[in-house]
Amino acid sequence: MSDISNGQERKEQSKLDLAEEKVRKVEIIISTVLRVGVLTSLTLVVVGLIVSFVHNSGSLVNSSVREKFYISRAYHFPHTLGAMFSGLSHFDGTSIIVLGLLLLVLTPVVRVAVSIFTFLYQKDGKFMIITGYVLAVLILSFFLGKTGG
């Protein structure tokens, strides 16, 4: 009788270990997505700052150039994706910074999207539906924010 109960205990422990391993894999995937997103964003912002200062190095030493640079740059700040991509094609520092900030904003959204697939992998339909709803609300909020609705 004890051999049967030991076999059942080992089988149950094996199922628990497998479930814990799945959870660990999911946590690693999610933390990697967040870490890569934040580090890439930081890198883009720093590169954009360096490019901006290299292209306008006079603003570092001459206050009249600095004032003119910051005042004139306000009109060229990319407010749309098209303007950002146009600036990126010209290696504009401000556009690189905006890309970094956009990536920083999108990183948690990508994390939610990855979570849907991880819950699918874990066969957890309830959390997959809840996470899908959260992703839909996030995407809808971006569109409503853009249109002013």
N, C-alpha and C positions, 0 to 999 in steps of 0.2 A: 504494500500500500504506500509506503514512504517513497519507493522508486517512482510511482505514478505521480505523487504530489511534487517530488523534486523535478520531474520532467515538465510538469505544468508550470512550476515556478520559473524554470529556465526559459521556457517558451514565452511566458509573460514578460520576463526580464529582457529577453531578446527583442520583443515588440517595443518595450519602453526605450531600450537603447536605440533602436532604429528611429523611433519618433524624435528622441532627443537629438540624434544626428541630423535629421531633417531640419529641425529648428535651428541648430548651429549653422548649417549651410545657409539657411535663409538669412540669419543675422549677419553672416559674413558678407553675403551678396549686398544686403541693404547698406551695411556700413561702408563697403567699398564704393557703392554708388555715391553716397554722401561725401566720402573723403575725396574721391576723384573730382566730383563736381566743385567742391569748395576750393581744392588746390588748383584746379584748372582756372577757375574764376579769379582767384588771387593772382595767379601768374599773368593772366590777361590784363588785369587792372595795372599791375606793376609794369608790364611791358608797355601798355598804353601811356602811362605816366612818363616813362623814359623816352618813348618816341615823341611825345608832346614837348618835352623839354629839349630834346635834341633838335627837333624841327624849329623850335622857338627859343634857342639858347640865350638870346639877348634879353629875354624876360627875367633871367636869373640875376643879372647885374644892373640893369637899367630900369629904374622905376617907371619912367614914362613909357618904355616899351612894354613893361609888365602890365600897366594899366590899359594900354591900347590892345594888347594880346587878350586880356580877359574880357574886355568890353566887346571887341570884335568877334571873339570866339562864341559869345552868347548867341549870335545870330546863326552860327554854323553848327550848333549842337544838333546831332541827329535825333529827331523826334519820331521817326518812323523806321520800320525795318529796311525799307528801300534806301533811305538816307544813310542808315548804318552800313548796309552792304556797299553802297557807293563809296562811303568814306573808307571802308576796309580795302576796297580795290585801289585806293590811293594811299594806303598805309597811313591813314589819319589816326593819331593817338587817341583823340576823343572817341572815335568810333570803336577802337579796340577796347577802351574802358567800358563803353556802353555794352559791347558784346560780353565782356566779363561780368558786368552787373546783371545782364539778361540771363546768363548762365547761372548765376547765383540765385536768381529768382526761380528759375526753372528746375533747379536741383531737387527741391522737395517734391515737386510735381512728378519728376521722373521717379523719385523714390516711391511715391504712391502707385505709379503705374507698374513698377517692378514688383511691388507688394501684391498686386493682383495676380501676377504670374506665379509668385511664390506660394500664394494661397491655393492656386490651381494645382501646383506641384504637390502641396500637402493634402490636396483633396478636401479643403475646408471651404465648402460652398457658401456658408453663412458669412464668413469674413471676406470672401471674394466679392460677394454682392455688396456688402457694406463699403469695402474699399473702392469698388466701382462707382458707387454713389458719391463717395468723397471726391474721386477723380472728376466725375461729371460736374460737381459743384465748383471745383477749382477751375476747370476749363470754362464753365459758364461765367464765373466771376471775372475771368480775364476778358471775355468778350463783352460783358456788360460794362466793365471798367473802361474798355476801349471806346465803346459806343456812347457811354454816358447814360446808359439805361438803368 
